[in-house]
Amino acid sequence: MTVADIAHVAIDRILGRLARRLLVWLLVAIAVLAALYHATVAASAALELEFGVIYAHLIIAGFYAVAAIVIAATLWLTVRRGLLTSDRASIRRLPPELQIAAIVEAMLLGFAMSRRN
């Protein structure tokens, strides 16, 4: 086996695992959407008896609007968190050899951690 063959097998294995995980998460997302739909229909039926058709739909729409705002705010606040400027400065001060060594060490640590399962 040449180096190209080994790389091809490794990439195929990684992409195969990624494709299987993506398929599983897609099925989970479909199941969650189906459950959300059925919960919405049930809530709508229950609220229509209590508040009427218009107010039931407004209550459900308000719930989804609040949920969307909370999710968007959470994502916005967590995505904007990055490395602190002091961390970036300390990384830039390292010699290039140490930067590469740190990257290789992180990759090896990640590989070792993935093999534990």
Secondary structure, DSSP 8 states (H G I E B T S, - for coil): --HHHHHHHHHHHHHHHHHHHHHHHHHHHHHHHHHHHHHHHHHHHHHHHHH-HHHHHHHHHHHHHHHHHHHHHHHHHHHS----HHHHHHHHHS-HHHHHHHHHHHHHHHHHHHHT-
